[in-house]
Amino acid sequence: MSSRRVWVLGLAAAACVALILGAALTFGLSPAHNTPPPDTAPPDEIREIIAEAAERCQAAGGKPDTAAVLRKDDLNGDGNDDLIVDFAKFKCDGADNPACNPDGCMLQLYFSTGDGWDQVFQDFIQSFKFSSSGGTRTMHVTTSGIPCNKPVDQTCLYNYRLDKDALTPVE
């Protein structure tokens, strides 16, 4: 194996370790001997999906930055932090974002159950925002035109009420 290839493989391994450590620091995770309660740690599947996106970015010649992908917010008003996994915030300097396509970027929402997480939303979207009216919180989503049988260059607008355990479509 050439010294250049060994160097590149070593760099890739170091980048993966840095990504994992960065995610751990972002979420205040402790070493394995002091595992946080499930409601404070993001699900393994989220960490794996983000790590896979970073690997695909690197394989395409890019430099991944995952720092802004995960965000905590009490979405459903139950007093627990829920998770927003917004791949539009994934940066791949020098290559295309592997979690986006012409229809938009992957967005996932997870509600905290107190002892774990329930995924309540996943779709490729162009944009989203939250609003509140009285005690009701709503998520407004814009997608490409495909889901509502329009041309791809047009858009669909969807509204979801953020209930305690689920997102409910609003007409």
C-alpha positions in Angstrom: 0.0 0.0 0.0 1.5 3.4 -1.0 2.3 5.9 1.8 -0.1 8.4 0.2 -3.0 5.8 0.5 -2.1 5.0 4.1 -2.0 8.8 4.8 -5.5 9.2 3.2 -6.9 6.3 5.1 -5.5 7.6 8.3 -7.0 11.0 7.6 -10.4 9.5 6.9 -10.2 7.5 10.2 -9.2 10.6 12.1 -12.1 12.5 10.5 -14.6 9.8 11.5 -13.3 9.9 15.1 -13.5 13.7 15.1 -17.1 13.5 13.8 -18.1 11.0 16.5 -16.4 13.1 19.2 -18.0 16.3 17.8 -21.4 14.7 18.0 -20.7 13.5 21.6 -19.6 17.0 22.6 -22.6 18.6 20.9 -25.0 16.5 22.9 -23.1 16.5 26.1 -22.5 12.7 25.9 -20.2 11.1 28.4 -17.8 8.2 27.8 -19.5 4.7 27.5 -19.0 3.9 31.2 -21.3 6.8 32.1 -24.1 6.5 29.4 -26.7 9.3 29.6 -30.3 8.5 29.9 -32.0 7.7 26.5 -34.0 10.9 26.5 -30.8 13.1 26.4 -28.9 11.1 23.8 -30.0 11.1 20.1 -31.0 7.7 18.7 -28.2 5.6 17.3 -29.9 5.6 14.0 -29.6 9.4 13.8 -25.9 9.3 14.6 -25.4 6.5 12.0 -27.3 8.5 9.3 -25.3 11.6 9.9 -22.0 9.6 9.9 -23.1 8.0 6.6 -23.8 11.4 5.1 -20.3 12.6 6.2 -18.7 9.5 4.7 -20.5 10.0 1.4 -19.4 13.7 1.4 -15.8 12.7 2.0 -16.0 10.0 -0.7 -17.2 12.7 -3.2 -14.1 14.8 -2.3 -15.9 17.1 0.2 -15.3 18.2 3.7 -18.3 17.5 6.0 -19.6 19.8 8.7 -22.4 18.2 10.7 -22.5 20.7 13.6 -25.9 22.3 12.7 -27.8 19.2 11.6 -29.2 18.3 15.0 -31.2 20.8 17.1 -33.3 20.3 20.2 -36.6 22.1 20.8 -39.8 21.4 22.7 -41.9 21.0 19.6 -45.1 19.6 21.1 -45.2 21.6 24.4 -44.8 18.7 26.7 -41.7 20.2 28.5 -39.2 17.7 26.9 -36.7 18.6 24.3 -37.5 16.9 20.9 -35.1 16.5 18.0 -35.0 18.3 14.6 -32.7 16.5 12.2 -32.3 19.0 9.3 -30.0 17.8 6.6 -30.3 21.1 4.8 -27.9 22.3 7.5 -25.4 19.6 6.5 -22.4 21.2 4.9 -20.2 19.4 2.4 -17.6 21.8 1.3 -16.3 20.9 -2.1 -19.1 18.4 -3.0 -22.9 18.1 -3.1 -24.9 17.5 0.1 -25.6 13.7 0.0 -28.8 14.1 2.0 -30.4 16.4 -0.6 -31.8 15.8 -4.0 -33.7 18.0 -6.5 -36.9 17.7 -4.4 -35.3 19.0 -1.3 -33.3 17.9 1.8 -34.2 15.2 4.3 -36.0 16.5 7.5 -36.7 14.2 10.4 -38.5 15.0 13.7 -38.4 12.9 16.8 -40.5 13.5 19.9 -39.1 12.6 23.3 -41.0 9.9 25.1 -39.1 10.5 28.4 -37.2 7.2 28.0 -36.5 7.3 24.2 -37.6 8.8 20.9 -40.4 8.4 18.5 -39.9 9.5 14.9 -43.0 11.5 13.9 -41.9 13.0 10.6 -39.5 12.2 7.7 -39.6 13.7 4.2 -37.6 15.5 1.6 -38.6 19.1 1.9 -37.6 22.5 0.5 -38.3 24.5 3.7 -40.2 24.4 7.0 -41.1 26.7 9.8 -43.0 26.6 13.1 -45.8 28.9 14.3 -47.9 29.2 17.4 -51.4 30.3 17.9 -52.9 30.1 21.4 -51.7 26.7 22.7 -51.4 25.2 19.3 -48.1 24.8 17.5 -48.0 24.2 13.8 -45.3 23.1 11.3 -45.5 24.6 7.8 -43.7 22.5 5.2 -42.9 23.3 1.5 -42.1 20.4 -0.8 -41.5 20.1 -4.5 -44.7 19.8 -6.6 -44.5 16.0 -7.0 -46.4 15.0 -3.8 -49.4 17.1 -4.7 -49.4 16.1 -8.4 -47.9 19.3 -9.7 -44.8 19.8 -11.9 -41.5 19.4 -9.9 -40.7 23.1 -10.3 -43.9 24.1 -8.5 -44.4 23.6 -4.7 -46.8 21.9 -2.3 -47.6 23.5 1.1 -48.5 21.3 4.0 -49.4 22.2 7.6 -49.1 19.9 10.6 -50.4 20.4 14.1 -47.8 19.3 16.7 -49.8 17.2 19.1 -48.3 15.5 22.1 -47.6 12.2 20.4 -47.9 12.9 16.7 -48.0 15.4 13.8 -51.6 15.8 12.6 -52.2 17.1 9.1 -54.2 20.3 9.0 -56.5 21.1 6.0 
